[in-house]
Amino acid sequence: MTITLNPDSNVSPATAGIDSTDPTARLMRVAAVIGPLLLGGASLAWLAGDDSAELRGILTFWAFPFMALAVYGIASRLQGRTPIGRAVVTALVAIGACAGGGFATEINMVDHYGVERLMEQDTPSAMLALGMPGLMFPLSLVVLGLLSFRHRTLPRGQALLLAAGGVLFPMSRIPEVAGLALAADVLLLAALAPVAFTARRRNRTAA
């Protein structure tokens, strides 16, 4: 059976990733909804103030593995078009998601112990352990959005929303603007959530 992603692209279930019918693909589709929702919940906790810092850290920590699964699943659509692009996105999101977990841990550490954040220390350790890897996560979103736009593996509007969310992600988190972070999360939800539902609908039609 061949799953059609768009009129001029045929991808087999073995390489379709998020579009296939196996349990891993279902997990990726769920992650495309849960990941942005958890990020949004963390931003709402951020807006609520310091009393919600622990909740923010927990939600942020769990958001990143779900986001990584979603990005990996959508990047699988690039396999027949640009395998190198898919590999780049996969590497970026894997490293970036690990750094995201580190940032989440820092949020909780500061809340509980009042220690200075690693990123507030001007050291090579801060840059190599969190700074550089942390930028790889939003970079993976931008690259995936642009590649998806170019190769039409996502509707162009969703691809642009994904890239825009990737740009806004560090622009809000680095200067610590909670409202802007929430806006970035809304863009990511608008970009990723429809993928889950359209892929599910496509599988039902194919069956």
N, C-alpha and C positions, 0 to 999 in steps of 0.2 A: 504494500500500500504506500502511496506517495501523499505526503501532506503538502498542500500548496499554501505558501506564505503570502505570495502576491502573484499577479498574473504571469510574471516571467521568471519565477523562481520555484523549482521543485527540490524539496529536501526530504530525504528519507527519514523514517522514525529513528534510525540509529544515530543520526546526527542532528536531529531537530531540536534537541534539548528541551526547552520549556514548552514546545509544541507537541511533544510526543505524549503517549498515553501511559507511560510507566509511573510508578510511585514517586521517583525522583523528580519527574517533570511536574507532578502535582504539588510537590513540596516547593518547587521553584515558583509556581504560580501563586501559592499561598504567601510565599515570602515577598512577592512583588506588591502585595497589599499590606502585609504586617510590618515590613521593614519601614516604609515611609510613615505609617501610623505610629510606630514606636518613636521614631525621630520627632514627629509632631508632638507626641505626648511629652517627650523630654523637653521640648522647647516651651510647651505650656507650663511645665513644672518650673522651668527657668524663669518664666515671666511671673510665676507665683512668688518668687523670692527665695531667700536663703533657707527658709524652713523646709523647702521642697528639694534641696540639693541632693539628698540621698536618693529620692525617687528619680530625680533627673539622671543621676549616675547609673542607676539600675536599668532604666529604660534605654539610655544611650548604649550601655554595654550590650543589651540584647538586640538592639536595632541593627548593629553592624553585621553579625552573621547572617541575618535575614536579608539585608541589603546585598551582601556578597553573593548569596544564592540567587537572588533575583537578577543581578547584573550578569552573573555567569550564565544563567539560563537564556537571557536575551542575547548575550554575546554569541551564544551557540548558533544563532541564525546567520552569523557572519561567516561560518565555516566554508560554505560553498562560494563565497564572494571574496573574502580576504582573510585567509587563515592566520596570516601574521597579525592582522588587526585584532582578531579574536584572542590570540595569544597575548598581545600587549595588554588588552583590557583585562584579561584574566589575571595576569601578573600584577597589574596595578591595583585591582580591587582586593586581591588576596593580601597584599602587603598593607594597603591602606586600611582595610578592615581590622587587621591586627593592631595598627596604631590607634584606631578608633576605640578599641577595647582598652588601650592604655590611657587614653584621655578620660574615658569613663571611670576608670579606677582612680585617676587623679582627682576627679570631682568628689568621689566618696572619701578619699584620703584627706583632702583639705577640709571637708565637712566634719569628719570625725576627730581628726588629730591636729588640725590647724597648722599643718606643715606647709612649707613653701612649695608651690608647684614646680615640677621639673622644668616646664616650659618657661617659667619665669626666671630660670637660672641661665645665665649666658655661658653655657658649657657645650663642648662637642657632644657629650652624652645626650643633652636635651635635643640637639638638632638631629643627631643620627637615630635616636630611639623613637622620637615622636614627631619632630618638625618635618623632616623630609618625607618619612613614610606617611605622615598624616595627610600631606598634600596629594599623595597618590590616590586616595579615595575619591575626592572630587574630580581629579584629573581623569580617573576611569569613567566617571559619568559623562564628562565633556567629550572624551574620545568616543565612547560608545554612542552618544547622541549624534555626533557628527558623522560617524561611520554608518549608523543606521539611517541617517538622512540621505547620505550619498548613495547607499546601496538599496534604499527603500525596504529595509527589513522591519521598519516600524512606520506607521503613518507619519508623515513629515511633521505634523503639528506636535505629536508626542515626542518625536526625536528632538525637536527644538526645545520643548519643555524640559526634557532630560538634560540637555546641554546647559540650558539656562539655570536649572537647579544646581548643576555641578559648579557653575561659575559663582552663584550666589552663596553656596555652602561655605567656602572659606571667607568670603567677603563679610559674612555675618558672624562666623565663629571666631575668627582671629581678633577682630576688634570687640568681640563679645556684645553684639547687638541682638538681644533675644527676639525682638519682633521681626527682624530681618531673617533670623534663623527659621522662624515659623513660616515665613513666606517661602523660603527655600524648600522647606519640607512639604508645603502644599503643592509646589511645582512638581516635586518628585512623585508625590502621590498621584497627581493628575497625569503624569507621564507613564508611571509603572502599573498602576492598578488596572487600567483598561487592557493591558497585555494579558493579565490573568483571565479575564472574562472572555475576551475574543478567542484566546487559545482554547479555552474550555468549550466555547460554542462551536469552534471549528471541529474539535474532536467529536462532539455529539453529532454534527452534520455528517462527518466522515463515517461514523459508525452506522 
